[in-house]
Amino acid sequence: SDAVVFLSSVRWGQTNMYYQNLIERLTWIENRHTNLGESNLVKDIESGFICVGQNWNGENVVDTQKKVLSFFGFDVKDELSWNWQFTNKISDETEESYKEAFPTFVKKFDLDNLY
């Protein structure tokens, strides 16, 4: 691939289990390169990280995952890395907030034509 964009939802302030498992599986790239002296398969492949969440820590998650991807050798692009979250209120787990989040997301990204 010329570019890879990783996606994850953010729940309880961190990436979801599926993304975490993917990153754990990518450690074979690091092991192959540093321990066995073989080529780095992802070196300089452009990448990004996008996450979407309800209420907190999305910006920190993006910053952390950009560092993780850089560690593996990806060429992480700021233009391909961003976060959207509905609110910055950590404790906002109300039903009303969740009901408001989806239409706000649809409007923000002009997705009305998908429904």
C-alpha angles and dihedrals in degrees: 000000000000091000139011125196116196119208132197141161117232117230125173089359099303142076118282125263095259093058092043090054091049092053091048089054091050090064087087086072091056092044092048091051103039101031102034099031092232125141121284105247094202099041111141095355105145112245145169141187125225124185134179125195145159110240124351156011099023095129091052091047091054092048092049095047092048087057091047092051091047089052089058090052102259118144097237114208122206089212089062096046124078147128135223122192129168099225141002092221104115096202097044102120096138122140089235092056092052091048091052095046100068098052089044090053092047091051094045093055096035094241097147092113090064093069 
